[in-house]
Amino acid sequence: MNDIADRDAGPALAPNERPMGTGKRWAILLGFAALVMGAALSVDHKNDARDAPPPNAAAPGPASTPGSAAAPVTPAPPPGG
């Protein structure tokens, strides 16, 4: 035989110590998740693409906006022409 069957199951606790409950485990897990989410949301990306032109810099008018199905507006011909 081997000595695995003779071992106690689980860690040994002090006489007045109780095992951690599932509520405390969930509280620790949620606290850690809140900490990670707070760190992820605090990252500032404003200066990441400083050299890129603004998104509407090359657009000649409102008809060339993405998703617009309207034709570009052409100026009216001069009168008497």
Backbone bond lengths (Angstrom), bond angles and torsions (degrees), N, CA, C in turn:
res aa  C-N    CA-C-N  psi(-1)  N-CA   C-N-CA  omega(-1)  CA-C   N-CA-C  phi
1 M - - - 1.460 - - 1.526 109.93 -
2 N 1.316 112.98 166.43 1.460 117.72 177.36 1.526 109.54 -115.85
3 D 1.321 115.53 172.53 1.472 119.38 -174.75 1.526 112.73 -91.30
4 I 1.332 119.72 3.92 1.462 121.16 -179.69 1.526 110.30 -66.81
5 A 1.302 118.39 -37.28 1.462 121.38 -179.65 1.521 111.99 -69.30
6 D 1.304 117.68 -20.59 1.461 120.85 -178.11 1.525 113.18 -87.54
7 R 1.319 117.83 -8.63 1.467 120.53 -177.22 1.521 110.99 -78.09
8 D 1.336 115.06 154.15 1.470 120.82 175.10 1.532 108.76 -78.59
9 A 1.305 115.73 148.92 1.463 120.63 178.46 1.516 109.37 -85.44
10 G 1.329 117.15 125.74 1.457 121.72 175.35 1.508 113.06 86.45
11 P 1.334 116.57 171.29 1.463 120.56 -179.31 1.524 111.07 -75.35
12 A 1.299 114.19 151.70 1.467 119.57 178.00 1.532 108.47 -81.65
13 L 1.319 116.77 130.85 1.456 122.65 179.98 1.520 109.92 -105.47
14 A 1.311 114.80 157.55 1.459 119.74 175.12 1.530 108.17 -65.93
15 P 1.323 118.11 159.06 1.474 119.94 -176.76 1.530 114.12 -58.72
16 N 1.312 119.12 -34.37 1.465 121.78 -178.09 1.526 112.46 -101.51
17 E 1.319 117.90 11.33 1.460 121.48 -176.71 1.522 110.07 -103.28
18 R 1.347 115.15 136.80 1.459 120.21 177.52 1.515 109.43 -105.90
19 P 1.318 118.46 154.36 1.466 119.66 176.75 1.528 110.78 -68.85
20 M 1.327 116.14 153.29 1.457 121.24 -178.60 1.529 109.29 -66.79
21 G 1.323 116.57 133.94 1.453 121.26 179.94 1.515 112.01 -80.23
22 T 1.325 115.14 167.04 1.468 119.22 -179.04 1.530 111.16 -70.95
23 G 1.326 117.93 -28.99 1.462 120.22 177.39 1.518 111.61 -63.32
24 K 1.316 115.98 -40.67 1.458 119.95 178.79 1.531 110.55 -68.25
25 R 1.315 117.04 -36.59 1.473 120.37 177.57 1.521 110.73 -64.46
26 W 1.339 117.26 -42.84 1.467 120.44 178.62 1.528 110.74 -65.31
27 A 1.313 117.14 -37.51 1.467 120.07 178.92 1.526 110.68 -64.19
28 I 1.319 116.59 -41.28 1.464 120.22 178.18 1.525 109.96 -66.06
29 L 1.325 117.07 -42.89 1.465 121.05 179.69 1.524 111.34 -62.85
30 L 1.319 117.77 -45.11 1.468 120.77 179.49 1.530 111.59 -67.06
31 G 1.312 117.20 -35.83 1.461 120.27 176.41 1.518 111.55 -64.53
32 F 1.317 116.33 -41.61 1.458 120.22 177.77 1.521 110.68 -66.14
33 A 1.334 117.44 -41.09 1.467 120.92 178.60 1.528 110.62 -63.65
34 A 1.322 117.70 -40.06 1.463 120.74 178.00 1.526 110.87 -65.30
35 L 1.309 116.96 -37.49 1.459 121.10 178.29 1.529 110.78 -65.38
36 V 1.324 116.89 -43.77 1.464 120.81 179.56 1.526 110.60 -66.12
37 M 1.337 117.90 -43.04 1.467 120.67 179.33 1.530 110.81 -65.03
38 G 1.315 117.28 -39.14 1.458 120.29 177.52 1.520 111.81 -62.69
39 A 1.318 116.62 -40.26 1.464 120.21 178.16 1.520 110.76 -68.00
40 A 1.322 117.71 -38.76 1.466 120.58 -179.75 1.524 111.13 -68.76
41 L 1.302 118.22 -37.02 1.462 121.14 -178.79 1.531 112.73 -78.48
42 S 1.316 117.44 -16.76 1.456 119.64 -177.85 1.528 112.70 -86.78
43 V 1.325 118.47 -2.70 1.461 121.26 179.15 1.528 108.73 -71.28
44 D 1.314 116.48 129.89 1.469 122.42 -177.56 1.520 108.93 -98.73
45 H 1.324 117.03 119.55 1.459 121.93 -179.54 1.526 112.07 -107.58
46 K 1.299 118.85 16.27 1.470 120.90 -177.01 1.524 111.96 -66.07
47 N 1.299 118.15 -34.75 1.457 121.12 -174.90 1.524 112.61 -99.72
48 D 1.316 119.61 9.72 1.459 121.64 -177.99 1.515 112.21 -67.37
49 A 1.327 119.16 -45.58 1.461 123.22 -175.65 1.528 109.54 -113.40
50 R 1.295 117.38 58.72 1.460 121.25 -176.41 1.520 111.45 -69.09
51 D 1.338 118.78 -33.48 1.461 121.64 -176.31 1.527 112.85 -83.22
52 A 1.304 118.91 -12.66 1.460 121.20 -178.89 1.530 109.72 -74.09
53 P 1.339 117.74 141.58 1.464 119.52 178.44 1.525 110.22 -71.08
54 P 1.322 117.23 159.24 1.461 119.40 177.21 1.529 110.05 -61.60
55 P 1.311 119.23 154.30 1.451 120.84 -175.15 1.522 114.20 -62.70
56 N 1.323 120.15 -26.64 1.462 122.25 -177.87 1.523 112.54 -104.14
57 A 1.326 118.39 16.37 1.462 120.14 -176.34 1.523 111.75 -69.07
58 A 1.332 118.87 -35.04 1.458 121.50 -177.05 1.524 112.22 -92.07
59 A 1.301 118.79 -1.88 1.458 121.63 -176.83 1.521 109.74 -81.27
60 P 1.353 118.34 121.68 1.462 120.11 -179.35 1.516 113.33 -75.36
61 G 1.311 118.63 -24.50 1.450 119.62 -178.52 1.513 110.68 -163.76
62 P 1.324 116.58 -178.60 1.458 119.61 -176.93 1.522 113.36 -69.85
63 A 1.326 119.56 -18.92 1.460 121.32 -177.46 1.519 111.70 -75.41
64 S 1.333 118.48 -15.96 1.454 120.13 -177.21 1.520 112.78 -96.72
65 T 1.301 117.16 13.74 1.454 119.08 177.43 1.511 109.92 -69.81
66 P 1.324 118.54 146.88 1.463 120.55 -178.52 1.519 111.02 -60.43
67 G 1.295 116.06 138.55 1.452 121.01 178.76 1.506 113.48 86.53
68 S 1.294 117.89 -1.87 1.456 120.89 -179.56 1.521 109.50 -85.27
69 A 1.317 117.45 128.21 1.452 121.66 -179.98 1.535 111.48 -96.35
70 A 1.326 118.35 -2.65 1.463 120.78 -177.01 1.522 110.29 -78.49
71 A 1.335 115.76 149.23 1.460 121.13 177.60 1.518 108.85 -74.84
72 P 1.346 117.29 154.74 1.456 119.15 178.31 1.524 111.01 -63.01
73 V 1.307 115.83 144.89 1.458 121.71 -178.73 1.528 108.56 -79.61
74 T 1.333 116.96 125.77 1.472 121.66 176.89 1.518 108.39 -104.29
75 P 1.315 116.61 144.60 1.477 117.75 -179.81 1.524 110.82 -69.51
76 A 1.313 115.95 151.18 1.467 121.17 178.96 1.525 109.52 -70.94
77 P 1.335 118.29 146.76 1.471 119.84 178.27 1.518 110.40 -67.48
78 P 1.318 117.07 151.38 1.471 119.33 -179.74 1.526 110.24 -65.40
79 P 1.320 117.87 148.85 1.469 119.85 179.50 1.524 111.92 -66.00
80 G 1.318 115.22 142.27 1.468 121.62 177.92 1.519 112.21 78.21
81 G 1.261 118.21 20.67 1.424 118.71 -173.85 1.438 114.39 -105.41
